[in-house]
Structure formats: C-alpha cells, structure tokens
C-alpha cells in the first residue's frame, strides 16, 4: 500500500504551497491520470520552477510517492507502475553518473564510488539518510 494512504502522525503538516501542489496530484492515481507540471502551476498560481521544487521536496522530505513520465505527475499504484518509475529513476541516475564520468575523464565505477563516499559524508553531517 502506498505510504501516503497510511496514517503517519509524526509527519510535519504541509505548508500551504506544498498542500496546493499535493492537492493537484494526490487523486491522480495510476498511469493514465497524470497531470502536467504546467497545469499544476496554472491551477495553483505557483510558477513552474517552484512547482517542480515543491514536488521534489514532497518526494524527498515529505515521503510522498509521486511518479512522473512525459505526461506528468501521478501516484503509481500498481506494482508494474512502481517498477516502471523505479527503472526510469535508475536510468536517469546512471546517465547522470555517465556524464559526470565523461567530464572527469574517469570510469563510471570511480564516479559511483566517489558518490558513495559523498553520500556517507552527508549522512554523517545530517545524521540520517534520505528515506
């Protein structure tokens, strides 16, 4: 069951802009019910760049399960939708690391190892992992 469907009384309430963006996405359940970021911006009056930042914050800090594709944002509900979103994220992450390796003229493995070290430093600095 997606975690936003469970009660979590330890989560901080959403700020008004976060709530406005979440309200545009939360009922978009399943692939085929996506909503474009530009539509969210239009409905909320929040500029598109800020909408994207809020969605990232909802995912990374408020633990909202939000998927995206070329048609917009949605709540993945079926196991195959979750697998598809996960594959897409892994692919994007790998391609970013490939680009970084090319810029540094090093191997993908070395860039990945360096990234792991940097993540470890962030965990020590902030005392937690991104979950």
N, C-alpha and C positions, 0 to 999 in steps of 0.2 A: 504494500500500500504506500503510495507517495507520502512522504513525511508531512507535507502541509495539510494532509487530511487528518492527522492525529493532533490531539491537544498537547501543547507544549507551553506550560505556564511560565517557563524560565526565559522565553524569548522576549526581547525588548519589543514594545509596540512599534509599529511602523510610523515614520514621520509622514506628514501629510502628502508630500510629493511621492514618497515610496508607496503609500497606500493608493494614491491615484493611479500610479503605473500598475501596481499589483491588481487593482480592480479591473483594469483593461485586459489582463492576462489570465487571471485565476479561473475563469469559466471557459477558457479556450482549451478544452480537454481533448487531447488526441490530435494526431496528424490529420490535417484537412480542416482544422478550425483555427489556423494561425491568424495572428494579427500583426500587421506591419508596424515597425517602429515609428514610421512617419504618421501612421494612423493614431498610434498612442500619443504622439506629440500633439497632433491636431486636437484630439479629444481632451487632453489634459491641459493644454496651453504651455507645456514644458518643451523647451527646444530639444530637437532630436538627439544632439550630442549628450545632453543631460539625461534624456530617457535611457540611452544606452548605458551610461554610467550608473544610473539607478538600477537597471536590470542586472548589471554586473554585481552591484552591492547586494541586491536581493538574493542572488545566487550564492555569492561568496561569503556573505556575513549574516544574512537572514535565513540561509539554508533553504531557499525556495527552489523547487525542482522545476526549472524552466528550460525547455529545449528551444532550438531555433533551426531554421533552414532558410532557403531563399524566399519562402513565402511569409516568413515572420516568426513570431514567438508563440509558443504553446506549452501546455502541460503534457508531457509524454505520460501515457497511462498504460499502454500495452508493453509487455516485455520486449517485443521487437522494436517499438519506438524508442525505448530506453537504450537498447543495444545500438540502434542507428545513431542516436545523438552521441553516445559514448564513442563510437567509431569515428564520427566526424570530429569530435574534440581531440581524440588521439592523433588523427591525421593532421589537423591544424597544428597541434603542438610539435609533432615530428617535423613538419615542414618549416616551422619557425626555427627549430634547432638546426635543421639542414642549412637554412640561410645564415644563421649565426656561425656555423662551422665554416661555411664558404668565406664569410667576411674575415674570420680569424685565420683562414687557411690552415685549418686543423681538421681532425676527424669528428664525425658525429659522436662517437663514443667519448672522446675527450670533452666535447661540449656538454654532453649529458652528465658526465662525472663532475664537471665544474658546477653545473646547475644543481646537482645533488648536494654538493658542498655548500653552495649559497643558500639552498633551502634549509639545510641544517643550521646555518648561522641565523637565519630568520626565526627558526623555531626556538633557538636558544634566546634570541633577543626578545621575542614576544611571548615565550613560554607556552606556545600552543601551535598546533598545526591547523591548516585550513581544512575544516570538515564541513 
